[in-house]
Amino acid sequence: MAHDTWSSCSYYAHFVVVVVVVVVLVVLRRTVRQRHRRITLLPDNFSLHISPTSSADTAEYTCLFNDRHSPEAIADLLVQDVPDPPGRPLVVSFTSRSVDLSWAHSQDARNAPVTNFIIETRVGENGDWNQVPPIYTKSQLASYQVTDLLPFTVYSFRIIAVNELGHSVPSKESYYFVTLREAPTGKPVTTIAHNTSATSVYISWKPPPPDTILGEFLGYRITYRTRDRHPDDVKEIYIRDSTVESHEIHNLETYTQYLVSIQVFNPEGLGPPTTVLVMTDEGVPTKPRNLSVLEITSTTIRISWLEPEKRNGVIHGYRVYYVYQNQTLLHLPILKNDAAQNSVFYYTLTNLKPYTDYRIIVTAFTLKYDGEPSEVSLRTDVGGPSPPKVVNLTCHSLDTLFFSWRIPRVYHASIDFYIVNYRNLEYDEAHEIRISANASIVETSMVIPNLTTNSAYEVKVRGATVSTVNPKKVVLGTYCEPIKITLRANCEQYQPPPLRHNPYVDQELVILAGIVIGCFSLLLIILAIVLWRKCFHATYDADDQRPSERTDQKPVQSNGWKTSCDSNGIVQTSIPSEEYINGQQQAMIDRFHR
């Protein structure tokens, strides 16, 4: 079985060899025939005609006739043609902008030396060979440095040999290679840049053209700094995604101009920046500085302050509030921002109440926000006491007057002095007597001495209080209505008896008495209503009950209360309010069913 298989294989092998030999003989025969067709011996003029010629026809031709052993002449035929293509170019070295190529010369120059070479360039794997102008070398050297290439770009080359007869066919193209990277040359294009709040800004952009990236597009670098700071004092953000085209920057300073720069980057570095100026929005101003109290009176407070350390916007003015008795009020007018005097703002609050605790609040404001407050707490100075009430003015002797008055109805803190003013009506000059006072003394009296008999006098008095702000200052009150009296001999016999230390009836006492009487009357009315309901309402309820129920009724004694009245044999008693209300509700239900 194995012998048969080997015989079969040997048979087929011999058959294949025979077929190949036959094919080769046929090709050679055709070649010889074609060659004989190109080379023709013309008998007419005994010449040899070769057409078409090729470089292979280059040789020495001799013609022998009449059985001569040596030719009479030798024809030296030299056939020239374009050279064969050079070898495949090889990339020896390359940079981002150049490449060094080397190749092998043509195997057959076709009897004409190569004078130079043509280098054709293709960009990309599917580019056109005519896209880039060809490069003509100036020598027979089989090497060349190609320059002016683009970084990070795919290239391939092929070589054409040139002789005096023309160009060879192109060589095989070189293997593809990629030039080295460079830092990008393109800039992003900013499309939007605006603030989104007092501490953030939003920026969007478009990427530069791809052929300016010059490497792998890794993303963007954003740097920002305030406009008035050193260029090296920057903060940076890396966005490692080349598809991102917007970003919002946070934690910025309020109402501040920022220079924001955007750059693309690849493994080789950063591209040129695109810079925009954007400003954060207005915010809340900080509190005014150095809020100070300059002057305090009983009805006014004068204050001063400096502008906030951080305005955080355009300040349009200042609002002054004052708080007293848990009420917050805005004092008008509002102070404009241009009202400063040498960078200091002054303001006077008026129409205040004497000896009252106030809390003063000052805030700066912009178009959008009120700023942080500066506060100061204080108390206004005391005011002058109201006029004292004169109780008595009578003659005391031939040259003295007895003068008595009561403490002023309105005063602040205390009454420290009384000032008695008197003058002779015949003269303009007045005299004053100052006496110490005490707020605990309701009525004060004195004798005015050294007067002139048979003269008319005018007497008045007022209170005074020492200032709580400046102890050296005395705040004077209002004089009472002046009282006139004539001093003459024995005038004390004709004067009405002096008022003793009895309280006088004024308007407040009348009002108080009226209130007391009204309250007492109201209590009497309420008491009468209660007694009526206790004595008669129970009888009303008993009359509404059935006779059978009334005969079974027993005196009620609740919680140990005593009976208050007896009517028709039925004992009326006081009951707790809860039981009374429940009984009322049950009686109404019974009447409704009846």
C-alpha positions in Angstrom: 0.0 0.0 0.0 2.8 2.4 0.8 4.6 1.4 -2.4 1.6 2.3 -4.5 1.3 5.7 -2.8 5.0 6.5 -3.5 4.6 5.6 -7.1 1.6 7.8 -7.5 3.4 10.8 -6.0 6.4 10.3 -8.2 4.3 10.2 -11.2 2.7 13.5 -10.5 6.0 15.1 -9.7 7.4 14.1 -13.1 4.4 15.4 -14.8 4.7 18.9 -13.1 8.4 19.1 -14.1 7.6 18.3 -17.7 4.9 21.0 -17.8 7.2 23.7 -16.4 9.9 22.9 -19.0 7.5 23.1 -21.8 6.3 26.5 -20.6 9.9 27.8 -20.3 10.7 26.6 -23.9 7.6 28.3 -25.2 8.5 31.6 -23.6 12.1 31.4 -24.9 10.9 30.6 -28.3 8.6 33.6 -28.3 11.4 35.8 -27.0 13.8 34.7 -29.7 11.1 35.2 -32.3 10.4 38.7 -31.0 14.1 39.4 -30.9 14.5 38.1 -34.4 11.5 40.3 -35.3 13.3 43.4 -33.8 16.6 42.5 -35.5 16.3 42.3 -39.2 19.0 41.8 -41.9 18.1 43.8 -44.9 19.4 42.1 -48.1 18.9 45.1 -50.2 21.8 47.0 -48.8 23.2 44.4 -46.5 22.4 46.3 -43.3 21.2 45.2 -39.9 18.0 46.9 -38.7 17.2 46.9 -34.9 13.8 48.3 -33.9 13.0 49.0 -31.2 16.3 49.2 -29.5 16.9 48.8 -25.8 19.9 49.2 -23.6 20.4 45.4 -23.9 21.3 45.9 -27.5 24.4 47.7 -26.6 27.3 45.6 -28.0 30.0 45.3 -30.7 28.6 44.1 -34.0 30.7 42.5 -36.8 29.8 41.3 -40.2 31.6 38.3 -41.8 31.1 37.3 -45.4 32.8 35.0 -47.8 34.0 32.9 -45.0 36.4 35.5 -43.8 37.7 34.9 -40.3 38.1 38.5 -39.4 35.7 41.4 -40.0 36.7 44.3 -42.0 34.9 46.6 -39.5 33.4 46.5 -36.1 30.3 48.4 -35.3 30.2 49.6 -31.6 26.5 50.1 -30.8 25.7 52.0 -27.6 21.9 52.2 -26.7 21.0 54.7 -23.9 17.7 54.8 -21.9 16.2 56.3 -18.7 17.7 54.6 -15.6 16.1 51.9 -13.6 14.3 53.1 -10.4 16.4 53.6 -7.3 16.1 51.5 -4.2 13.4 52.0 -1.6 14.3 55.1 0.5 15.1 54.5 4.1 14.5 56.9 7.0 17.9 57.4 8.7 16.8 60.0 11.3 14.1 62.6 11.8 13.0 65.5 14.0 9.7 67.4 14.2 10.5 69.4 11.1 13.0 67.3 9.0 14.0 63.8 8.0 17.2 62.3 6.6 16.7 59.8 3.7 19.1 57.4 2.1 18.5 55.0 -0.9 20.4 52.7 -3.3 21.3 53.8 -6.8 19.6 52.4 -9.8 20.9 48.9 -10.7 21.2 49.9 -14.4 21.8 53.4 -15.4 21.0 52.4 -19.1 24.3 53.7 -20.5 23.5 57.3 -19.2 24.8 58.4 -15.8 22.2 59.6 -13.3 22.6 63.3 -12.8 20.2 63.9 -9.8 17.1 62.6 -8.1 13.5 63.7 -7.5 12.0 63.2 -4.1 8.2 62.9 -4.0 6.4 63.4 -0.6 3.0 62.0 0.5 1.3 63.4 3.7 -0.7 60.9 5.6 -1.4 57.3 4.7 -3.9 58.1 1.9 -2.5 61.4 0.7 -1.8 62.4 -2.9 1.7 62.3 -4.2 1.0 65.6 -5.9 -0.1 67.4 -2.7 3.4 68.5 -1.9 5.8 69.9 -4.6 8.6 67.5 -5.5 12.1 68.1 -4.3 14.9 68.2 -6.9 18.3 67.2 -5.6 21.4 68.8 -7.1 23.8 65.9 -7.0 24.1 62.2 -7.6 24.3 61.5 -3.8 21.8 58.9 -2.7 20.9 60.7 0.4 19.1 63.9 1.3 17.6 65.8 4.2 14.0 66.9 3.7 13.0 70.0 5.7 10.0 72.2 6.3 7.9 69.2 7.5 5.0 69.5 10.0 5.3 68.2 13.5 3.4 65.1 14.5 2.5 64.3 10.9 2.7 61.0 8.9 5.0 61.0 5.9 6.3 58.7 3.2 8.7 59.3 0.3 9.7 57.8 -3.1 12.7 58.5 -5.3 13.0 59.1 -9.1 16.4 58.9 -10.8 17.1 61.4 -13.5 19.6 61.2 -16.4 19.9 63.1 -19.7 17.3 60.9 -21.3 14.6 61.4 -18.7 13.1 60.2 -15.4 13.0 56.7 -14.1 9.8 55.2 -12.8 9.4 56.0 -9.0 11.0 53.7 -6.5 9.1 51.9 -3.9 7.7 54.2 -1.2 9.4 54.4 2.1 7.8 53.1 5.2 5.5 55.4 7.0 6.8 57.4 9.9 5.6 60.3 12.2 7.6 63.4 12.8 8.3 64.4 16.4 5.9 66.6 18.5 6.2 70.3 19.2 4.3 72.6 21.6 1.0 73.7 20.2 0.9 76.8 18.1 -2.9 77.4 18.0 -4.9 79.4 20.5 -8.4 78.6 21.8 -11.1 81.1 20.7 -13.1 82.6 23.7 -16.8 82.7 23.0 -18.3 83.7 26.4 -16.9 85.3 29.5 -19.1 86.7 32.2 -19.7 86.5 36.0 -22.2 84.2 37.5 -22.0 85.6 41.1 -19.9 87.7 43.3 -17.3 85.0 43.6 -17.5 83.0 40.3 -17.1 83.5 36.5 -18.0 81.4 33.5 -15.9 81.0 30.4 -16.5 79.0 27.2 -14.3 78.6 24.1 -13.6 76.8 20.9 -10.5 74.7 20.3 -7.8 75.7 17.8 -7.5 74.0 14.5 -6.2 70.3 14.8 -3.1 71.0 12.6 -1.9 73.5 15.3 -2.0 71.0 18.2 1.3 69.4 17.0 0.9 66.4 19.2 -1.6 64.4 21.2 -4.3 66.8 22.4 -4.3 66.3 26.1 -6.6 69.2 27.2 -6.6 72.8 28.5 -4.8 74.8 31.1 -6.7 77.8 32.7 -4.8 80.4 34.7 -6.3 83.4 36.4 -5.1 86.3 38.6 -6.4 89.7 39.7 -5.6 92.5 37.3 -3.5 94.5 39.8 -1.3 91.6 41.0 2.1 90.4 39.7 1.9 88.2 36.6 3.6 85.3 38.5 0.9 85.4 41.2 -1.5 83.1 39.3 -3.6 80.1 40.0 -4.1 77.3 37.5 -6.6 74.7 36.6 -5.8 71.7 34.3 -8.7 70.2 32.3 -7.5 66.8 31.0 -10.2 66.3 28.5 -9.9 67.8 25.0 -13.7 67.7 24.5 -14.5 70.2 27.3 -15.3 73.6 26.0 -16.4 75.5 29.1 -15.6 76.0 32.8 -16.8 77.9 35.8 -14.2 79.3 38.2 -15.2 79.7 41.9 -13.9 81.1 45.2 -12.9 84.5 43.6 -12.8 87.9 45.3 -15.9 90.0 45.1 -16.2 92.8 42.5 -12.7 92.2 41.3 -11.2 92.2 37.7 -9.5 89.0 36.7 -7.3 88.1 33.8 -8.2 84.6 32.7 -6.0 82.8 30.2 -6.7 79.5 28.3 -4.0 77.3 26.7 -4.1 73.9 25.0 -1.3 71.4 25.9 0.2 68.2 24.5 3.1 66.0 25.8 5.6 68.6 24.6 4.1 71.6 26.4 1.7 74.5 26.3 0.4 76.5 23.4 0.1 80.3 23.4 -2.6 81.7 25.7 -5.9 83.5 24.9 -6.5 86.0 27.7 -9.8 87.7 28.6 -10.7 90.3 31.3 -13.8 89.4 33.4 -15.1 90.9 36.6 -17.0 89.3 39.4 -20.4 90.6 40.4 -21.1 93.1 43.2 -21.3 91.6 46.7 -22.1 92.7 50.2 -19.9 95.6 51.4 -18.0 95.1 54.6 -19.0 97.2 57.6 -18.0 100.9 57.8 -14.8 101.5 59.7 -14.2 103.5 62.8 -17.8 104.3 63.7 -17.4 107.0 66.3 -19.7 109.2 68.4 -18.7 112.8 68.3 -21.4 114.6 70.2 -24.4 113.7 72.3 -27.2 116.0 73.4 -30.6 115.2 74.8 -32.2 115.0 71.3 -29.3 114.6 68.9 -26.3 112.3 68.3 -23.5 113.2 65.9 -21.5 110.3 64.5 -18.7 109.7 62.0 -17.2 106.8 60.1 -14.9 105.7 57.2 -15.8 103.8 54.1 -15.6 99.9 54.3 -12.3 98.2 53.9 -13.8 96.2 51.0 -16.5 97.9 49.1 -17.3 94.9 47.0 -19.2 97.1 44.5 -20.1 100.7 43.8 -21.3 102.2 47.0 -24.2 104.5 46.4 -24.7 105.7 50.0 -25.1 104.9 53.7 -28.2 104.1 55.7 -28.3 105.0 59.4 -30.7 103.0 61.6 -31.5 103.6 65.2 -33.0 101.1 67.6 -34.8 101.9 70.8 -37.6 100.1 72.8 -37.2 97.1 70.4 -38.1 99.2 67.4 -35.7 99.6 64.4 -36.2 102.8 62.4 -34.4 104.2 59.4 -33.3 107.8 60.0 -33.7 110.1 57.0 -32.1 111.4 54.9 -29.9 108.7 53.4 -26.4 109.9 53.2 -24.9 109.9 49.6 -21.5 108.4 48.9 -20.2 111.8 47.8 -20.9 113.5 51.1 -17.6 112.6 52.6 -15.3 115.3 54.0 -11.7 114.4 53.6 -12.8 110.7 53.3 -14.8 111.0 56.6 -18.5 110.7 56.7 -20.5 112.7 59.2 -24.2 112.4 60.2 -26.4 113.9 62.9 -29.5 112.1 64.2 -32.2 114.5 65.4 -35.5 114.4 67.1 -34.4 111.8 69.6 -35.8 111.3 73.1 -33.8 112.5 76.2 -32.1 110.0 78.4 -33.0 107.1 76.2 -30.9 104.1 75.2 -30.2 103.9 71.5 -28.3 101.5 69.3 -27.0 103.2 66.1 -26.4 101.0 63.0 -24.6 102.2 59.9 -24.5 100.2 56.7 -23.2 100.9 53.2 -25.3 99.8 50.2 -24.9 99.1 46.5 -27.5 98.7 43.9 -28.0 95.1 44.9 -27.0 94.7 48.5 -27.0 96.3 52.0 -23.6 95.9 53.6 -22.5 94.5 56.9 -23.5 96.8 59.9 -21.3 98.8 62.2 -23.0 99.4 65.6 -22.6 101.5 68.6 -24.8 101.7 71.7 -25.3 104.8 73.8 -27.8 106.9 75.8 -28.8 110.4 75.0 -28.1 113.1 77.5 -30.7 114.3 80.0 -33.1 117.0 79.0 -34.2 120.0 81.0 -37.0 119.4 83.5 -40.5 120.6 82.9 -41.7 123.7 84.7 -42.2 123.3 88.5 -45.7 123.9 89.8 -46.0 126.9 92.2 -47.8 126.1 95.4 -47.5 129.4 97.3 -46.1 132.9 97.0 -46.9 135.2 99.9 -45.5 138.0 101.9 -43.3 136.9 104.7 -42.3 140.2 106.2 -41.7 143.8 105.1 -38.7 142.8 102.9 -39.1 139.0 102.3 -41.4 136.7 100.3 -42.3 133.1 101.0 -42.1 131.0 97.8 -43.1 127.3 97.6 -43.3 124.9 94.6 -43.6 121.2 93.7 -41.1 119.0 91.8 -41.5 119.2 88.0 -43.7 116.6 86.5 -41.2 115.5 83.9 -37.5 115.2 84.6 -34.7 112.8 83.6 -32.3 111.0 86.0 -32.7 113.5 88.8 -33.3 117.1 89.8 -30.0 118.6 91.0 -30.8 122.3 91.3 -33.6 124.8 91.4 -33.0 128.3 90.1 -35.3 131.0 91.5 -35.5 134.1 89.4 -37.0 137.3 90.7 -36.9 141.0 89.8 -38.3 144.3 90.8 -40.8 145.3 88.0 -39.4 148.8 88.1 -36.0 147.4 86.8 -34.9 145.1 84.1 -32.2 143.5 86.1 -33.2 140.1 87.6 -31.6 138.1 90.4 -31.2 134.4 90.7 -30.9 132.1 93.6 -29.6 128.6 93.1 -30.4 126.0 95.6 -29.6 122.3 95.7 -32.4 119.8 95.1 -33.3 116.2 95.5 -35.8 114.2 93.5 -37.1 112.6 96.6 -38.4 115.9 97.9 -41.8 116.6 96.4 -42.2 120.1 97.6 -39.6 122.8 98.2 -40.0 126.2 99.8 -37.8 129.2 100.6 -37.7 132.8 101.8 -36.6 135.4 99.3 -34.8 138.1 101.4 -33.6 141.7 101.0 -36.5 143.0 99.0 -37.9 146.6 98.8 -41.1 147.4 100.5 -43.9 148.9 98.4 -42.5 147.3 95.3 -44.0 144.8 92.8 -42.0 141.7 92.1 -42.1 139.0 89.5 -41.0 135.5 90.6 -40.4 132.3 88.7 -38.5 129.0 89.2 -37.1 126.3 87.1 -35.3 123.0 87.6 -31.8 122.0 86.4 -30.0 118.6 86.0 -26.3 117.8 85.7 -25.5 116.4 82.3 -24.7 112.6 82.2 -22.4 113.2 79.3 -20.4 116.1 80.6 -20.6 116.5 84.4 -19.4 120.1 84.1 -22.6 121.0 82.1 -25.9 121.8 83.8 -29.0 121.3 81.7 -31.6 123.9 82.5 -35.3 123.3 82.5 -38.2 125.6 81.6 -39.4 128.4 83.9 -42.8 128.2 85.3 -45.2 131.0 84.5 -44.0 134.1 86.4 -46.1 135.2 89.3 -46.4 138.9 90.4 -46.8 140.1 93.9 -46.6 143.5 95.6 -44.6 143.8 98.8 -46.0 146.4 101.3 -46.3 146.9 105.0 -48.5 144.4 106.8 -49.1 142.6 103.5 -49.0 139.2 105.2 -52.3 140.2 106.9 -54.0 140.7 103.5 -52.6 137.7 101.7 -54.5 134.4 101.5 -53.3 131.8 103.9 -50.3 130.0 102.6 -50.9 126.5 101.1 -49.5 123.9 103.3 -47.8 120.7 102.1 -51.1 119.3 100.8 -50.9 117.6 97.4 -52.4 119.6 94.6 -54.9 118.2 92.2 -53.6 118.2 88.7 -54.8 116.7 85.5 -53.2 113.3 86.0 -54.9 112.9 89.4 -58.3 113.7 87.9 -57.7 111.1 85.2 -56.6 108.5 87.7 -59.6 109.2 90.0 -61.9 108.7 87.0 -60.3 105.4 86.1 -60.6 104.1 89.7 -64.3 105.1 89.9 -65.0 103.5 86.5 -63.3 100.2 87.5 -65.2 100.2 90.8 -68.5 100.7 89.0 -67.8 97.9 86.6 -67.0 95.5 89.5 -70.3 96.3 91.2 -72.2 95.6 87.9 -70.4 92.2 87.6 -71.2 91.3 91.2 -74.9 92.1 90.7 -75.1 89.9 87.7 -73.4 87.0 89.5 -75.8 87.3 92.5 -78.8 87.4 90.1 -77.7 84.2 88.3 -77.2 82.5 91.7 -80.5 83.4 93.2 -82.9 83.2 90.3 -81.5 81.0 87.5 -81.9 77.8 89.5 -85.7 78.7 90.0 -86.0 79.0 86.2 -84.5 75.6 85.7 -86.7 74.0 88.4 -89.9 75.4 86.7 -88.9 73.7 83.4 -88.8 70.2 85.0 -91.8 67.8 85.1 -93.9 67.8 88.4 -92.9 64.2 89.1 -89.3 65.2 88.9 -89.9 68.3 91.2 -91.5 66.3 94.0 -88.5 64.0 94.1 -86.2 66.9 94.2 -84.0 67.1 97.3 -82.0 70.0 98.6 -78.6 70.0 97.0 -75.5 70.6 99.1 -72.3 70.6 97.1 -68.8 70.9 98.3 -69.9 72.1 101.7 -71.4 75.4 100.4 -74.2 77.0 102.4 -77.6 77.6 100.9 -78.2 81.1 99.8 -82.0 81.4 99.5 -85.3 79.4 99.8 -88.1 79.7 97.3 -91.4 77.7 97.4 -89.8 75.0 99.5 -87.0 74.5 97.0 -83.5 75.1 98.3 -81.3 77.2 96.1 -77.6 76.5 96.4 -74.4 77.6 94.9 -72.7 75.0 92.7 -69.4 74.7 90.9 -69.1 76.4 87.5 -68.5 73.0 85.8 -71.7 71.5 87.1 -73.6 74.7 86.3 -72.5 74.6 82.6 -73.4 70.9 82.3 -76.8 71.5 83.8 -77.4 74.3 81.4 -76.5 72.1 78.4 -78.8 69.3 79.6 -81.7 71.7 80.2 -81.4 73.0 76.6 -81.4 69.4 75.3 -84.5 68.6 77.3 -86.4 71.7 76.0 -85.4 70.8 72.5 -86.9 67.3 72.7 -90.1 68.6 74.3 
